[in-house]
Amino acid sequence: MTSDAPVVIQVERLSAGYDERVVLEELSFDVRRGEVFVILGTSGCGKTTLLRNMIGLEQPLGGRVLIGGDDVVSAEGEARRRLLRRFGVMFQNGALFGSLTLLENVRLPLEEFTRLNNEAIELIARMKLQLVGLQGSEKRLPAELSGGMQKRAAIARAMALDPEILFLDEPSAGLDPVTSAGLDGLILELAGSLGMTFVVVTHELPSIFAIASRVIMLDRERRGIVAEGKPAALRDAPPNDKVRQFFRREADV
């Protein structure tokens, strides 16, 4: 990914929150094709709120989000169908259906949103599970898997419709360091081999340094972005105290 790669996501003066509580105010940034773009910050700063607004699960209090030029809130008809096919989402807990096998979980979007025959759906679902290293586990239920395997299965399902963008909410949450590192490697492999764009919400420093092309850091008090750039640059030359404390793991005294 280069700095002149096409912009695939535009966030324009986005304000977000719940009822009367404003969490984020007038955020603006772009995400470019092929990036692993990381949204980071301390707990309660609005990372997941921003993600939910970017994928259209919440309506912004102000501003807008464009994916491929289409507004995630106002797009209708064919434009909305086209937009929804452009991205997949992996939620923090995986959100797999517990009564379905892994293969059935991955088949589900294909059955719901395509007219492919059963043989084609079966083949694609198996290929997606193979891409994330879960070949041989097709008939297992989510409860039979480790946390890391559940996250991989959720990524496979998110890729079922061949989106160009994947949104991942706290992919390393609850995982041990070795499993987390394996998931980081998978993200980099998919980004490199398939040219996918990733938007990742996390506060895990090892993962941030391992996968991020570029980051934005949110702050709860300022209700917005306090830093943007490459993680190593922000660690080595932090623009403010908030960034220094985060990247150097300093207590707030």
C-alpha positions in Angstrom: 0.0 0.0 0.0 1.3 3.4 -1.0 0.3 6.9 0.2 -1.3 7.5 -3.2 -3.5 4.4 -3.1 -7.2 5.2 -3.8 -9.3 6.3 -0.8 -12.0 3.7 -0.1 -13.5 5.1 3.1 -14.1 8.8 3.8 -15.2 9.9 7.3 -16.4 13.6 7.1 -17.0 15.6 10.2 -18.6 12.7 12.0 -20.2 13.2 15.4 -21.5 10.2 17.2 -23.1 9.2 20.5 -26.2 7.9 22.2 -29.3 9.9 23.0 -28.0 13.2 24.5 -24.5 11.9 25.2 -21.9 12.9 22.6 -19.0 10.5 22.4 -17.2 11.8 19.3 -17.2 15.2 17.7 -16.5 16.1 14.1 -14.0 13.4 13.2 -12.5 13.5 9.6 -10.1 10.9 8.1 -9.7 8.7 5.1 -8.7 5.0 4.7 -6.8 4.0 1.6 -7.0 0.7 -0.3 -4.7 -2.0 1.1 -4.1 -0.4 4.4 -4.4 -2.1 7.8 -5.9 1.0 9.4 -6.1 0.8 13.2 -8.4 2.8 15.5 -6.9 2.8 19.0 -7.2 4.5 22.4 -8.0 3.8 26.0 -11.2 2.2 27.2 -14.3 4.3 26.7 -12.8 6.6 24.1 -15.4 5.7 21.4 -13.5 3.1 19.3 -16.4 0.7 18.9 -18.9 3.6 18.6 -16.9 4.9 15.7 -16.8 1.4 14.1 -20.6 1.0 14.5 -21.1 4.3 12.8 -18.7 3.4 10.0 -20.6 0.2 9.1 -24.1 1.8 9.4 -25.3 0.1 12.6 -25.6 3.5 14.3 -26.7 6.7 12.7 -24.3 9.6 13.1 -25.4 12.7 15.1 -23.7 14.7 12.4 -21.4 14.3 9.4 -21.3 11.2 7.2 -19.3 8.1 6.2 -18.7 7.2 2.6 -17.6 3.8 1.4 -16.7 3.7 -2.3 -18.5 7.1 -2.6 -21.8 5.7 -1.1 -23.2 7.1 2.1 -23.6 4.2 4.6 -26.8 5.8 6.0 -28.6 7.3 3.0 -27.7 4.8 0.3 -30.8 3.0 -1.0 -31.8 0.3 -3.4 -29.0 -1.0 -5.6 -26.5 1.5 -4.2 -27.1 0.1 -0.7 -26.8 -3.5 -1.9 -23.6 -2.7 -3.6 -22.2 -0.9 -0.5 -23.0 -3.8 1.8 -21.2 -6.3 -0.5 -18.1 -4.1 -0.2 -17.3 -4.9 3.4 -17.5 -7.7 6.0 -17.5 -7.4 9.8 -16.0 -9.5 12.6 -17.5 -8.5 15.9 -15.5 -8.7 19.2 -17.1 -11.9 20.4 -17.1 -13.5 17.0 -21.0 -13.6 16.9 -21.0 -17.1 15.4 -24.3 -19.0 15.6 -23.7 -21.6 18.3 -26.2 -24.2 16.8 -24.5 -24.1 13.4 -21.2 -25.8 12.4 -18.4 -23.6 11.1 -19.2 -24.6 7.5 -22.9 -23.7 8.1 -21.9 -20.3 9.6 -19.8 -19.4 6.6 -22.4 -20.7 4.2 -25.1 -18.5 5.7 -24.2 -15.1 3.9 -23.8 -17.0 0.6 -27.3 -18.6 1.0 -28.9 -15.3 2.0 -27.3 -12.9 -0.5 -26.4 -14.9 -3.6 -28.2 -17.2 -6.1 -25.3 -19.7 -6.2 -26.2 -23.4 -6.2 -25.5 -25.6 -3.2 -22.3 -27.0 -4.7 -20.8 -23.6 -5.3 -21.7 -22.4 -1.9 -20.2 -25.4 -0.3 -16.9 -25.0 -2.2 -16.6 -21.3 -1.4 -17.3 -21.8 2.3 -14.7 -24.5 2.5 -12.2 -22.3 0.7 -12.8 -19.4 3.1 -12.2 -21.7 6.1 -9.0 -23.0 4.4 -7.8 -19.4 4.0 -8.0 -18.8 7.8 -6.4 -22.2 8.6 -9.5 -24.1 9.7 -9.6 -26.8 7.1 -10.7 -30.0 8.8 -12.8 -28.2 11.3 -15.8 -27.6 9.0 -18.2 -29.8 11.0 -17.3 -28.5 14.5 -19.5 -26.2 16.5 -18.2 -22.9 17.8 -18.3 -24.1 21.4 -15.8 -26.8 20.5 -13.2 -24.3 19.4 -10.7 -22.2 21.2 -11.1 -18.4 21.3 -8.6 -17.9 18.6 -10.2 -20.5 16.3 -13.6 -18.8 16.8 -12.1 -15.4 15.7 -10.6 -17.1 12.6 -14.0 -18.6 11.8 -15.7 -15.2 12.2 -13.2 -13.7 9.8 -13.9 -16.5 7.3 -17.6 -15.7 7.5 -16.9 -12.0 7.1 -15.0 -12.9 3.9 -17.8 -15.1 2.5 -19.0 -12.5 -0.1 -15.5 -11.5 -1.1 -15.6 -8.0 0.3 -12.7 -5.6 -0.3 -12.8 -4.2 3.2 -12.9 -6.0 6.6 -13.8 -4.4 9.8 -12.5 -6.2 12.9 -13.6 -5.2 16.4 -11.0 -6.1 19.1 -9.7 -9.2 17.3 -7.1 -10.0 20.0 -9.4 -9.5 22.9 -9.3 -12.4 25.3 -6.5 -14.2 23.5 -3.2 -15.3 24.8 0.0 -13.7 23.3 0.8 -16.7 21.0 -2.7 -17.0 19.7 -2.9 -13.2 19.2 0.3 -13.2 17.3 -1.0 -15.9 15.0 -4.1 -13.8 14.3 -1.9 -10.8 13.6 -0.1 -12.9 11.1 -3.3 -14.0 9.4 -4.4 -10.3 9.0 -1.1 -9.4 7.4 -1.3 -12.5 5.1 -4.8 -11.7 4.0 -4.0 -8.0 3.4 -0.9 -8.9 1.4 -2.1 -11.8 -0.6 -5.7 -10.6 -1.3 -5.1 -6.9 -1.3 -7.8 -6.4 1.3 -8.3 -3.2 3.3 -8.6 -3.7 7.1 -10.1 -1.4 9.7 -9.2 -2.7 13.1 -10.3 -1.6 16.5 -7.8 -2.5 19.2 -5.8 -1.2 22.2 -3.3 -4.1 22.2 0.1 -2.6 21.6 1.9 -5.7 20.3 -0.9 -6.1 17.7 -0.8 -2.4 16.8 3.0 -2.5 16.1 2.7 -5.8 14.2 -0.1 -5.0 11.8 -0.8 -1.3 11.5 0.0 0.6 8.3 -1.4 3.7 10.0 -3.4 4.6 13.1 -5.7 7.2 14.6 -5.8 7.5 18.4 -9.1 8.6 20.0 -9.4 10.4 23.4 -12.4 10.3 25.6 -11.9 13.8 27.1 -11.3 15.5 23.7 -14.0 13.4 22.0 -11.9 13.1 18.9 -8.6 12.3 17.3 -5.4 13.2 19.2 -2.9 11.6 16.9 -2.6 10.1 13.4 0.3 8.3 11.8 2.5 5.3 11.9 2.7 3.7 15.3 6.5 3.7 15.6 6.6 7.4 14.8 4.0 8.2 17.4 5.8 6.1 20.0 9.2 7.7 19.2 8.0 11.3 18.8 4.6 11.6 20.5 2.8 14.8 19.7 1.2 15.1 23.2 1.1 13.6 26.6 -1.9 11.4 25.9 -0.1 9.7 23.0 3.1 9.3 25.0 1.3 7.7 27.9 -0.5 5.2 25.6 2.5 4.1 23.5 5.0 4.0 26.4 2.5 2.5 28.8 2.9 5.2 31.4 0.4 5.6 34.2 -1.8 8.7 34.2 -0.8 10.5 37.4 
